[in-house]
Amino acid sequence: MADKTRKGRLEGKRVLITGTGGGQGEAAQRLFAEEGARIVGCDLKGGAERTAAVLRDEGYDVVGHTVDLSSNSEATAWVKEGVASLGGIDVLYNNAAGFGFAPFANMSLDLWRHVMSVELDLVFHTTSAAWPLLCENGGSLISTASYSGLRGIEPLGQVAHAAAKGGVIAMTRALAAEGARYGVRCNTIAPGFVASPATDAAVDPLGRAWQLNNHLIQRPGTGDDIAYMALYLASDESSWVTGQNYSVDGGATAGWRDDAEADRIRELYS
C-alpha cells in the first residue's frame, strides 16, 4: 500500500499522461504516483485501465481510459474530462506515440501521413486542449521526442519518424516562448533505444544492433531511465527550465563508440 506519511516530489500535482498502458508511460505513471501525483492516464488499446487498477489497489489516485489520440475529438474530451476529475491540471506529459518506418525510396504518402498523425498530430491534439487550462495557473508540459529527431539513422528508414519528432522539439520550443508569461514550462525528452514492446515491434534486429552499437553506454534504455527525467521536469525542481530538449540516450548523440575499431587502432600504434 502507498505510504501516506511520505511527502513526494510531485505531492498534490494533477497530472495527465498519455500512453500509460505499458513501456515508458507505465513506468512514469508508477513513479509519478509514488511521488504523490494524482493521475489520469490513457492508451489506445485498453492497457491504461489495467495499469491504473494495479496502482489504485496499492492506494494511489490513478485512473486510466482507452482513447484514440489521433482523433482530435477523443483527445480533447479526454483532456477536459481528466482536468475536471482532477480539479485542474499541473502537468501534461505527452508520452504516447505510434510509429512507421520505411526507406525514403519506399515511403508512400499514406505512410508519411500516418506517422505525422500518430507522432506529431496527437501531441497537438492534447496540447491544444490543455493549453488554456495550463495557462490559467501555470504548469509543466513535457513531450516525448526521440534522438532520431537529432541525427540520421540509416538502418531505420526513419525520415517520417525523424521529421515528426523534430517537429515535436520545435513545437515545444515555440510553446515555451508563448507560455513563459503564463508560467507554463515546456520541454522535451529525446530517448535513445529503449526496450519496450513497442520498440521491439518497430525495430528489426539490424536496427536494434546498430543502435546499441552506437550508444556509448551499450545497453537498451529502460522505462525508468526516461521516467526519472520526466519526474524532474514535472516537479518544482525544474522551475527555471523551459524550452529545452533532454537527450536520455546512453550517449548516442554525444559520440560514437566502436570497441573493435578502437582495439585495432591501439594495436596498430602500440
C-alpha positions, 0 to 999 in steps of 0.5 A: 500500500502507498505510504501516506506519511511520505511527502513526494516530489510531485505531492498534490500535482494533477497530472495527465499522461498519455500512453500509460498502458505499458513501456515508458508511460507505465513506468512514469505513471508508477513513479509519478504516483509514488511521488504523490501525483494524482493521475489520469492516464490513457492508451489506445488499446485498453492497457491504461485501465489495467495499469491504473487498477494495479496502482489504485489497489496499492492506494494511489489516485490513478485512473486510466481510459482507452482513447484514440489520440489521433482523433482530435475529438477523443483527445480533447474530451479526454483532456477536459474530462481528466482536468475536471476529475482532477480539479485542474491540471499541473502537468501534461506529459505527452508520452504516447506515440505510434510509429512507421518506418520505411526507406525514403525510396519506399515511403508512400504518402499514406505512410508519411501521413500516418506517422505525422498523425500518430507522432506529431498530430496527437501531441497537438491534439492534447496540447491544444486542449490543455493549453488554456487550462495550463495557462490559467495557473501555470504548469509543466508540459513535457513531450516525448521526442526521440534522438532520431529527431537529432541525427540520421539513422540509416538502418531505420528508414526513419525520415517520417519518424525523424521529421515528426519528432523534430517537429515535436522539439520545435513545437515545444520550443515555440510553446515555451516562448508563448507560455513563459508569461503564463508560467507554463514550462515546456520541454522535451525528452529525446530517448535513445533505444529503449526496450519496450514492446513497442520498440521491439515491434518497430525495430528489426534486429539490424536496427536494434544492433546498430543502435546499441552499437552506437550508444556509448553506454551499450545497453537498451534504455529502460522505462525508468531511465526516461521516467526519472527525467520526466519526474524532474521536469514535472516537479518544482525542481525544474522551475527555471527550465523551459524550452529545452530538449533532454537527450536520455540516450546512453550517449548516442548523440554525444559520440560514437563508440566502436570497441573493435575499431578502437582495439585495432587502432591501439594495436596498430600504434602500440 
